[in-house]
Amino acid sequence: MTLLVDVRHRLGAFRLEAGFASDGGVTALFGRSGSGKTSLIRAIAGLIRPDEGRIVLDGDVLVDTRRDIFVPKHRRRFGYVFQEARLFPHFTVRGNLSYGRWFAPRGEVPDSQDRVVELLGIGHLLDRRPANLSGGERQRVAIGRALLSAPRLLLMDEPLAALDEERKAEILPYLERLRDETKVPIVYVSHAVHEVARLADRVVLMRDGLVVATGPVSDVLSAPTLNSGMDRREMGSVLSGVIASFDPPHRLATVQLKSNVLHVPNSDVAEGAPVRVHIPARDVMLAIERPAGLSALNILDGRIETIVADSDGMVTVRVACGGDVVHARITGLSTERLDLQPGKPVFAVIKTVALDPR
């Protein structure tokens, strides 16, 4: 699958000028609220007719303003999952799922309903009505309905935004199965670093209607451009590795990165499985001598690459630890007291590591 997007559109005082290319998998449109993510996905869906630009999927031109081409939304064969499930309240779960099959084109065989039900873990819900479902259950049914329409592309606009943390944790494993066990490409909108790090293959970082960075998750979410496009509390590094071993008595696992090993809380991920680790910059301390007598299990030796000062008195330090890179967000006063500067050896003390199966 190849999706090419290049659009320009004005919505009141807001102007969208965005473009990206995707070759399948999960492409995340990521950025703060108001950055233009939803406007862009609505343009892809055909819910907005852009003022200028082109949208092409697998060689099929969906939008070309110069040639006056605009394929209406009902002919694009896209599945769309909104923040709210938007299920039919008078249908059972079974009825809502069956409704999706009406939109599968003739001659196209959608995934079987039994497979979709098993994939999303909703078999025990089939005879319930939406009013008797949790928020996470309703979203899983909405995803199933979209899949049963045999979509060429699945568009998901902040599908977890309306859920509390418990419900988000409930639905994320099902989204991972959807990514890993189906061939349906996905464009996924989110402003949450953890969701994007866990689900996406590529990231399109947006700010003020513009695309400011695109690329693999580990590159974009760890890049300096991220700092100007998101909440500073979520700055950090995303590193790829594999589960190397387990320590059952202490409920820990070790993750082999490019050049380092991290100790992380145990999980259900199998030994040898690929994972990503998200290390928030606020949870990294720096020392100029190897610290002793700390409870922190992860201490990496590295060398400072860059130091960027913010207007709020904080400083973001990029530290190369062999082939791995971590970021630390510390005070300007600490930078002065430790005489930190590019090229100086330091030790990065990591307090928190979030493990994401991959």
ChimeraX attribute file (.defattr): number of C-alpha atoms within 10 A of each C-alpha:
attribute: neighborCount
match mode: 1-to-1
recipient: residues
	/A:1	14
	/A:2	13
	/A:3	19
	/A:4	18
	/A:5	19
	/A:6	19
	/A:7	23
	/A:8	19
	/A:9	20
	/A:10	13
	/A:11	10
	/A:12	6
	/A:13	5
	/A:14	13
	/A:15	15
	/A:16	22
	/A:17	18
	/A:18	21
	/A:19	18
	/A:20	18
	/A:21	18
	/A:22	23
	/A:23	14
	/A:24	17
	/A:25	19
	/A:26	22
	/A:27	27
	/A:28	28
	/A:29	29
	/A:30	30
	/A:31	28
	/A:32	18
	/A:33	14
	/A:34	13
	/A:35	23
	/A:36	24
	/A:37	30
	/A:38	19
	/A:39	19
	/A:40	26
	/A:41	20
	/A:42	18
	/A:43	19
	/A:44	28
	/A:45	23
	/A:46	20
	/A:47	14
	/A:48	15
	/A:49	19
	/A:50	25
	/A:51	13
	/A:52	16
	/A:53	18
	/A:54	21
	/A:55	26
	/A:56	17
	/A:57	20
	/A:58	11
	/A:59	11
	/A:60	12
	/A:61	14
	/A:62	21
	/A:63	26
	/A:64	19
	/A:65	16
	/A:66	9
	/A:67	8
	/A:68	9
	/A:69	13
	/A:70	16
	/A:71	17
	/A:72	15
	/A:73	16
	/A:74	11
	/A:75	10
	/A:76	17
	/A:77	18
	/A:78	22
	/A:79	25
	/A:80	22
	/A:81	23
	/A:82	18
	/A:83	15
	/A:84	17
	/A:85	19
	/A:86	13
	/A:87	20
	/A:88	15
	/A:89	12
	/A:90	11
	/A:91	16
	/A:92	19
	/A:93	28
	/A:94	19
	/A:95	17
	/A:96	22
	/A:97	25
	/A:98	17
	/A:99	17
	/A:100	21
	/A:101	20
	/A:102	12
	/A:103	19
	/A:104	18
	/A:105	14
	/A:106	7
	/A:107	6
	/A:108	10
	/A:109	12
	/A:110	17
	/A:111	15
	/A:112	11
	/A:113	18
	/A:114	10
	/A:115	12
	/A:116	23
	/A:117	20
	/A:118	11
	/A:119	18
	/A:120	20
	/A:121	15
	/A:122	18
	/A:123	14
	/A:124	10
	/A:125	18
	/A:126	15
	/A:127	12
	/A:128	14
	/A:129	19
	/A:130	22
	/A:131	13
	/A:132	12
	/A:133	14
	/A:134	12
	/A:135	19
	/A:136	22
	/A:137	21
	/A:138	22
	/A:139	26
	/A:140	24
	/A:141	27
	/A:142	25
	/A:143	27
	/A:144	27
	/A:145	28
	/A:146	25
	/A:147	29
	/A:148	24
	/A:149	24
	/A:150	23
	/A:151	21
	/A:152	18
	/A:153	23
	/A:154	22
	/A:155	26
	/A:156	22
	/A:157	22
	/A:158	21
	/A:159	24
	/A:160	24
	/A:161	16
	/A:162	16
	/A:163	18
	/A:164	12
	/A:165	10
	/A:166	9
	/A:167	16
	/A:168	17
	/A:169	14
	/A:170	14
	/A:171	20
	/A:172	16
	/A:173	15
	/A:174	16
	/A:175	17
	/A:176	15
	/A:177	13
	/A:178	21
	/A:179	18
	/A:180	14
	/A:181	10
	/A:182	13
	/A:183	13
	/A:184	19
	/A:185	22
	/A:186	24
	/A:187	23
	/A:188	25
	/A:189	28
	/A:190	22
	/A:191	21
	/A:192	17
	/A:193	19
	/A:194	16
	/A:195	19
	/A:196	22
	/A:197	26
	/A:198	23
	/A:199	25
	/A:200	22
	/A:201	20
	/A:202	26
	/A:203	28
	/A:204	26
	/A:205	25
	/A:206	26
	/A:207	22
	/A:208	18
	/A:209	21
	/A:210	18
	/A:211	21
	/A:212	17
	/A:213	19
	/A:214	22
	/A:215	17
	/A:216	13
	/A:217	24
	/A:218	20
	/A:219	17
	/A:220	20
	/A:221	29
	/A:222	22
	/A:223	17
	/A:224	17
	/A:225	13
	/A:226	23
	/A:227	17
	/A:228	13
	/A:229	19
	/A:230	21
	/A:231	14
	/A:232	15
	/A:233	12
	/A:234	18
	/A:235	27
	/A:236	28
	/A:237	23
	/A:238	29
	/A:239	22
	/A:240	18
	/A:241	22
	/A:242	22
	/A:243	25
	/A:244	17
	/A:245	16
	/A:246	19
	/A:247	12
	/A:248	9
	/A:249	6
	/A:250	9
	/A:251	11
	/A:252	15
	/A:253	21
	/A:254	19
	/A:255	26
	/A:256	19
	/A:257	19
	/A:258	15
	/A:259	12
	/A:260	16
	/A:261	17
	/A:262	19
	/A:263	18
	/A:264	20
	/A:265	15
	/A:266	17
	/A:267	14
	/A:268	6
	/A:269	16
	/A:270	13
	/A:271	14
	/A:272	13
	/A:273	13
	/A:274	17
	/A:275	20
	/A:276	23
	/A:277	26
	/A:278	26
	/A:279	24
	/A:280	24
	/A:281	25
	/A:282	19
	/A:283	19
	/A:284	23
	/A:285	17
	/A:286	26
	/A:287	15
	/A:288	14
	/A:289	10
	/A:290	13
	/A:291	13
	/A:292	7
	/A:293	5
	/A:294	9
	/A:295	7
	/A:296	13
	/A:297	13
	/A:298	18
	/A:299	21
	/A:300	23
	/A:301	19
	/A:302	22
	/A:303	20
	/A:304	21
	/A:305	15
	/A:306	16
	/A:307	18
	/A:308	12
	/A:309	15
	/A:310	13
	/A:311	6
	/A:312	8
	/A:313	10
	/A:314	16
	/A:315	19
	/A:316	24
	/A:317	24
	/A:318	25
	/A:319	27
	/A:320	21
	/A:321	20
	/A:322	13
	/A:323	10
	/A:324	17
	/A:325	20
	/A:326	24
	/A:327	29
	/A:328	25
	/A:329	25
	/A:330	20
	/A:331	15
	/A:332	17
	/A:333	12
	/A:334	13
	/A:335	18
	/A:336	10
	/A:337	8
	/A:338	12
	/A:339	10
	/A:340	20
	/A:341	15
	/A:342	13
	/A:343	13
	/A:344	13
	/A:345	19
	/A:346	22
	/A:347	21
	/A:348	26
	/A:349	21
	/A:350	22
	/A:351	17
	/A:352	19
	/A:353	19
	/A:354	15
	/A:355	23
	/A:356	19
	/A:357	20
	/A:358	19
